[in-house]
Structures are given as structure tokens and as C-alpha cells.
Amino acid sequence: MKRASEMTPQELAEASAKAMWDGDSASQRLGMTLDHIAPGEATLSMTITQDMSNGHGNCHGGYIFTLADSAFAFACNTYNNITVAQHCSVSYLIPGRIGDRLTATATECHRQGRSGIYDIRVTNGDGAHVAQFRGHSRTVKGTHLPE
């Protein structure tokens, strides 16, 4: 295996994502899939099940938040630095429905020093905008891969 310092940015993003995915029980047990990874970017998707419904018969907002948060985590960890959420906010635009396949697409807006800002757009299978999430990240000590 190549050392992190010998990898291209794409290889580093993919290897960092694999290291994270292997330990991410929450995302895996909710049925999420990691559909795309690149430096500062990630796309994850998940099908909404009956077990994820709220009292209105829609997807509970916490599950939408969790999908967006997972995409955020993968996007901000593509540089082989352990990076965590410092602040997050979400706006729900339309309900997620039981059976919908929701997709969260995370894009890096700004990264400097130990801080970053990421926008995550959550859409349904028809491409409708379900939620908008913004995450502020903070890099802490440690790496995913050996230097």
C-alpha cells in the first residue's frame, strides 16, 4: 500500500473514505451507500423505511440530518486529517417520504487552516430539494492513514 504522502489527491480521498467507512456502523446500519468521493466532496444515499417515519407519516428529520451529516463527514475527511463537526444547521424544505431514495451531496465551500465550510444538498429520487445542510468542520490531531 502506498504511503499517504505518495498518493494523488483522489487516491488519498478514496483511502481516507475507506478507512472511515470501515468503522462507520451508524451509516452502514441505516443502509447508506457511499456513492461518490473526491477531495472535498462526497455523495451518500439512503432509502427511507417505515422505521424512519415520524407521527406525520413522513421521514423523521433526524434521519435526513444524519444522512447529510454523514456526507459532510466524508467530504471533510478526504485529506487524511481527522476532521469533526464544529457546527451544523439544516433547513427542511419538503418532506422525505417512505420509500424515497434520498441523496446527500456534500461540497466544500471553503477550507483554510483547521476550519472548513461545507454545503450539503439532500434530494429525493425525483431530484426535488428536500433539505439544505451547512456544516462547519474543525481538524483535530490524527490521520486516517499512516504518513
PASEBA-1860 file (N, C-alpha, C; in nm, 3 decimals):
! residues 147
1> MKRASEMT> 0.084/-0.118/0.000/0.000/0.000/0.000/0.088/0.124/0.000 ~ 0.050/0.222/-0.078/0.123/0.348/-0.083/0.108/0.422/0.049 ~ 0.211/0.496/0.083/0.201/0.587/0.197/0.114/0.705/0.155 ~ 0.050/0.768/0.251/-0.038/0.880/0.222/0.033/0.989/0.143 ~ 0.158/1.015/0.176/0.235/1.121/0.109/0.265/1.088/-0.037 ~ 0.249/0.963/-0.078/0.276/0.921/-0.216/0.150/0.914/-0.301 ~ 0.035/0.939/-0.242/-0.094/0.924/-0.313/-0.133/1.053/-0.384 ~ -0.209/1.036/-0.493/-0.270/1.152/-0.557/-0.382/1.201/-0.466
9> PQELAEAS> -0.430/1.325/-0.485/-0.542/1.371/-0.403/-0.665/1.279/-0.410 ~ -0.694/1.225/-0.529/-0.809/1.134/-0.542/-0.784/1.003/-0.467 ~ -0.665/0.947/-0.480/-0.632/0.824/-0.408/-0.640/0.846/-0.257 ~ -0.593/0.961/-0.211/-0.598/0.993/-0.069/-0.743/1.005/-0.021 ~ -0.827/1.070/-0.100/-0.969/1.083/-0.065/-1.034/0.945/-0.056 ~ -1.007/0.859/-0.153/-1.067/0.725/-0.154/-1.017/0.640/-0.038 ~ -0.888/0.645/-0.009/-0.832/0.566/0.101/-0.882/0.617/0.236 ~ -0.893/0.749/0.251/-0.946/0.806/0.376/-1.092/0.766/0.394
17> AKAMWDGD> -1.169/0.769/0.285/-1.310/0.730/0.292/-1.325/0.583/0.329 ~ -1.241/0.498/0.272/-1.247/0.355/0.305/-1.217/0.333/0.453 ~ -1.115/0.401/0.502/-1.080/0.386/0.644/-1.196/0.432/0.733 ~ -1.261/0.541/0.696/-1.375/0.588/0.774/-1.494/0.493/0.761 ~ -1.525/0.451/0.638/-1.641/0.366/0.613/-1.631/0.235/0.692 ~ -1.510/0.180/0.698/-1.491/0.052/0.767/-1.530/0.059/0.914 ~ -1.525/0.178/0.975/-1.562/0.192/1.115/-1.694/0.263/1.138 ~ -1.767/0.293/1.032/-1.890/0.373/1.044/-2.013/0.283/1.051
25> SASQRLGM> -2.037/0.229/1.168/-2.152/0.140/1.189/-2.284/0.214/1.168 ~ -2.294/0.338/1.212/-2.421/0.411/1.203/-2.466/0.425/1.058 ~ -2.379/0.475/0.972/-2.416/0.492/0.831/-2.449/0.358/0.766 ~ -2.368/0.259/0.792/-2.391/0.127/0.732/-2.522/0.065/0.779 ~ -2.551/0.071/0.907/-2.672/0.008/0.961/-2.800/0.080/0.920 ~ -2.787/0.207/0.881/-2.903/0.279/0.829/-2.922/0.254/0.679 ~ -2.835/0.173/0.620/-2.848/0.138/0.480/-2.790/0.241/0.384 ~ -2.706/0.330/0.434/-2.645/0.429/0.346/-2.542/0.364/0.254
33> TLDHIAPG> -2.526/0.425/0.138/-2.418/0.385/0.047/-2.334/0.508/0.017 ~ -2.205/0.486/0.003/-2.112/0.593/-0.035/-2.100/0.586/-0.187 ~ -2.163/0.682/-0.254/-2.175/0.678/-0.399/-2.066/0.753/-0.473 ~ -2.004/0.851/-0.409/-1.900/0.931/-0.474/-1.810/0.991/-0.367 ~ -1.681/0.993/-0.397/-1.585/1.059/-0.308/-1.478/1.124/-0.394 ~ -1.440/1.244/-0.359/-1.332/1.318/-0.424/-1.284/1.421/-0.321 ~ -1.170/1.482/-0.342/-1.124/1.581/-0.244/-1.230/1.689/-0.219 ~ -1.276/1.698/-0.093/-1.375/1.798/-0.054/-1.516/1.768/-0.097
41> EATLSMTI> -1.541/1.647/-0.147/-1.675/1.611/-0.196/-1.712/1.470/-0.150 ~ -1.842/1.450/-0.130/-1.893/1.316/-0.102/-2.042/1.313/-0.134 ~ -2.087/1.199/-0.182/-2.230/1.176/-0.204/-2.266/1.045/-0.139 ~ -2.367/1.049/-0.052/-2.421/0.930/0.012/-2.570/0.926/-0.015 ~ -2.626/0.806/-0.017/-2.770/0.792/-0.035/-2.825/0.687/0.059 ~ -2.957/0.693/0.078/-3.025/0.606/0.173/-3.173/0.599/0.137 ~ -3.232/0.480/0.147/-3.375/0.464/0.124/-3.449/0.478/0.257 ~ -3.554/0.558/0.256/-3.633/0.582/0.377/-3.727/0.465/0.399
49> TQDMSNGH> -3.717/0.405/0.517/-3.801/0.290/0.552/-3.913/0.333/0.647 ~ -4.008/0.246/0.666/-4.118/0.270/0.760/-4.065/0.298/0.900 ~ -3.956/0.231/0.939/-3.897/0.252/1.072/-3.842/0.393/1.090 ~ -3.827/0.469/0.981/-3.773/0.605/0.987/-3.883/0.710/0.984 ~ -4.009/0.667/0.995/-4.121/0.762/0.982/-4.150/0.830/1.115 ~ -4.207/0.950/1.103/-4.250/1.025/1.222/-4.402/1.016/1.236 ~ -4.457/1.091/1.329/-4.601/1.089/1.355/-4.686/1.145/1.243 ~ -4.625/1.209/1.144/-4.696/1.261/1.028/-4.690/1.166/0.909
57> GNCHGGYI> -4.622/1.053/0.926/-4.609/0.957/0.817/-4.500/0.992/0.717 ~ -4.416/1.089/0.752/-4.303/1.128/0.668/-4.172/1.081/0.731 ~ -4.064/1.103/0.661/-3.934/1.071/0.717/-3.905/1.164/0.835 ~ -3.866/1.108/0.946/-3.826/1.188/1.062/-3.705/1.272/1.022 ~ -3.706/1.400/1.057/-3.598/1.491/1.020/-3.461/1.448/1.069 ~ -3.458/1.375/1.179/-3.330/1.329/1.232/-3.257/1.237/1.136 ~ -3.332/1.158/1.059/-3.269/1.069/0.962/-3.216/1.148/0.843 ~ -3.288/1.252/0.803/-3.240/1.338/0.694/-3.112/1.408/0.740
65> FTLADSAF> -3.114/1.459/0.863/-2.995/1.523/0.920/-2.879/1.426/0.923 ~ -2.904/1.303/0.966/-2.797/1.203/0.976/-2.736/1.173/0.841 ~ -2.818/1.159/0.737/-2.766/1.136/0.602/-2.677/1.253/0.560 ~ -2.726/1.376/0.578/-2.648/1.494/0.541/-2.519/1.503/0.623 ~ -2.528/1.472/0.751/-2.412/1.478/0.839/-2.307/1.375/0.798 ~ -2.351/1.258/0.755/-2.256/1.157/0.709/-2.185/1.203/0.581 ~ -2.260/1.262/0.488/-2.197/1.315/0.366/-2.096/1.424/0.402 ~ -2.133/1.511/0.494/-2.044/1.615/0.544/-1.916/1.554/0.600
73> AFACNTYN> -1.931/1.452/0.684/-1.815/1.388/0.746/-1.720/1.331/0.641 ~ -1.775/1.262/0.543/-1.689/1.203/0.441/-1.621/1.310/0.357 ~ -1.691/1.417/0.324/-1.631/1.524/0.242/-1.517/1.594/0.314 ~ -1.535/1.624/0.442/-1.432/1.700/0.512/-1.317/1.613/0.562 ~ -1.327/1.482/0.547/-1.220/1.392/0.588/-1.142/1.336/0.470 ~ -1.150/1.399/0.354/-1.085/1.347/0.233/-0.936/1.382/0.223 ~ -0.884/1.452/0.320/-0.744/1.497/0.313/-0.652/1.423/0.411 ~ -0.700/1.313/0.468/-0.625/1.230/0.563/-0.601/1.299/0.696
81> NITVAQHC> -0.679/1.397/0.730/-0.673/1.458/0.862/-0.804/1.427/0.933 ~ -0.796/1.387/1.059/-0.918/1.363/1.136/-0.989/1.497/1.151 ~ -1.111/1.503/1.101/-1.188/1.627/1.099/-1.327/1.599/1.153 ~ -1.374/1.686/1.240/-1.502/1.667/1.307/-1.593/1.788/1.282 ~ -1.719/1.771/1.313/-1.815/1.880/1.301/-1.796/1.977/1.416 ~ -1.794/2.105/1.384/-1.787/2.209/1.485/-1.924/2.273/1.503 ~ -1.998/2.286/1.393/-2.132/2.344/1.396/-2.206/2.296/1.271 ~ -2.334/2.268/1.285/-2.416/2.225/1.171/-2.554/2.290/1.182
89> SVSYLIPG> -2.614/2.314/1.066/-2.752/2.360/1.065/-2.822/2.297/0.945 ~ -2.953/2.282/0.955/-3.028/2.221/0.847/-3.160/2.297/0.830 ~ -3.201/2.309/0.705/-3.333/2.362/0.673/-3.407/2.254/0.594 ~ -3.524/2.215/0.645/-3.606/2.115/0.578/-3.700/2.188/0.482 ~ -3.700/2.148/0.356/-3.775/2.219/0.254/-3.903/2.147/0.214 ~ -3.896/2.017/0.195/-4.014/1.935/0.170/-3.995/1.803/0.245 ~ -4.103/1.731/0.273/-4.088/1.605/0.347/-4.020/1.497/0.263 ~ -3.944/1.415/0.333/-3.898/1.290/0.275/-4.010/1.190/0.296
97> RIGDRLTA> -4.035/1.107/0.199/-4.145/1.010/0.206/-4.091/0.867/0.222 ~ -4.171/0.784/0.286/-4.136/0.643/0.300/-4.115/0.585/0.159 ~ -4.003/0.517/0.141/-3.970/0.459/0.011/-3.881/0.547/-0.075 ~ -3.870/0.677/-0.042/-3.781/0.766/-0.116/-3.636/0.722/-0.101 ~ -3.561/0.736/-0.208/-3.416/0.721/-0.203/-3.361/0.863/-0.195 ~ -3.311/0.901/-0.077/-3.256/1.035/-0.058/-3.106/1.034/-0.087 ~ -3.060/1.140/-0.148/-2.918/1.155/-0.181/-2.867/1.284/-0.121 ~ -2.756/1.275/-0.049/-2.692/1.392/0.011/-2.560/1.416/-0.062
105> TATECHRQ> -2.549/1.533/-0.123/-2.430/1.569/-0.199/-2.359/1.681/-0.126 ~ -2.237/1.652/-0.077/-2.159/1.747/0.001/-2.051/1.810/-0.086 ~ -2.039/1.942/-0.073/-1.941/2.018/-0.149/-1.868/2.113/-0.056 ~ -1.738/2.114/-0.066/-1.657/2.206/0.013/-1.671/2.348/-0.042 ~ -1.705/2.441/0.046/-1.717/2.582/0.009/-1.588/2.657/0.039 ~ -1.527/2.623/0.153/-1.407/2.693/0.197/-1.332/2.603/0.295 ~ -1.199/2.601/0.282/-1.116/2.527/0.377/-0.986/2.602/0.392 ~ -0.954/2.638/0.514/-0.829/2.710/0.541/-0.786/2.676/0.683
113> GRSGIYDI> -0.659/2.646/0.699/-0.609/2.609/0.831/-0.682/2.486/0.881 ~ -0.738/2.495/1.000/-0.808/2.382/1.061/-0.959/2.388/1.044 ~ -1.009/2.488/0.970/-1.154/2.507/0.959/-1.202/2.491/0.815 ~ -1.326/2.446/0.800/-1.387/2.432/0.668/-1.536/2.456/0.676 ~ -1.593/2.489/0.561/-1.738/2.506/0.549/-1.784/2.422/0.431 ~ -1.891/2.343/0.453/-1.942/2.251/0.353/-2.093/2.268/0.339 ~ -2.140/2.268/0.217/-2.283/2.268/0.190/-2.325/2.131/0.142 ~ -2.436/2.082/0.196/-2.488/1.951/0.162/-2.632/1.967/0.116
121> RVTNGDGA> -2.658/1.924/-0.005/-2.792/1.931/-0.065/-2.851/1.791/-0.060 ~ -2.968/1.777/0.000/-3.037/1.648/0.008/-3.153/1.653/-0.091 ~ -3.156/1.554/-0.181/-3.262/1.546/-0.282/-3.328/1.409/-0.276 ~ -3.450/1.403/-0.333/-3.518/1.274/-0.344/-3.495/1.215/-0.483 ~ -3.556/1.102/-0.511/-3.537/1.034/-0.638/-3.583/1.113/-0.759 ~ -3.672/1.208/-0.739/-3.719/1.294/-0.847/-3.631/1.417/-0.865 ~ -3.528/1.431/-0.779/-3.440/1.547/-0.785/-3.490/1.667/-0.707 ~ -3.604/1.652/-0.637/-3.656/1.763/-0.558/-3.567/1.789/-0.437
129> HVAQFRGH> -3.549/1.914/-0.403/-3.463/1.959/-0.294/-3.537/1.938/-0.161 ~ -3.496/1.838/-0.085/-3.560/1.802/0.041/-3.506/1.884/0.158 ~ -3.375/1.903/0.163/-3.315/1.975/0.276/-3.181/2.036/0.232 ~ -3.144/2.143/0.303/-3.014/2.206/0.283/-2.944/2.209/0.417 ~ -2.822/2.158/0.420/-2.743/2.143/0.542/-2.613/2.221/0.522 ~ -2.569/2.291/0.624/-2.437/2.355/0.620/-2.359/2.307/0.741 ~ -2.237/2.262/0.716/-2.151/2.214/0.822/-2.021/2.291/0.829 ~ -1.981/2.323/0.951/-1.851/2.385/0.976/-1.763/2.278/1.040
137> SRTVKGTH> -1.647/2.256/0.983/-1.559/2.149/1.031/-1.438/2.204/1.104 ~ -1.378/2.117/1.183/-1.255/2.150/1.255/-1.164/2.029/1.251 ~ -1.042/2.049/1.203/-0.942/1.943/1.200/-0.880/1.930/1.339 ~ -0.867/1.806/1.386/-0.808/1.776/1.516/-0.683/1.690/1.493 ~ -0.621/1.645/1.597/-0.500/1.564/1.585/-0.532/1.427/1.526 ~ -0.442/1.378/1.443/-0.452/1.242/1.392/-0.480/1.236/1.244 ~ -0.452/1.118/1.187/-0.475/1.091/1.046/-0.547/0.958/1.031 ~ -0.607/0.937/0.915/-0.674/0.811/0.886/-0.574/0.705/0.842
145> LPE> -0.471/0.748/0.774/-0.372/0.660/0.713/-0.232/0.696/0.762 ~ -0.141/0.599/0.762/-0.003/0.633/0.802/0.059/0.730/0.703 ~ 0.134/0.825/0.756/0.203/0.921/0.669/0.319/0.851/0.602
END
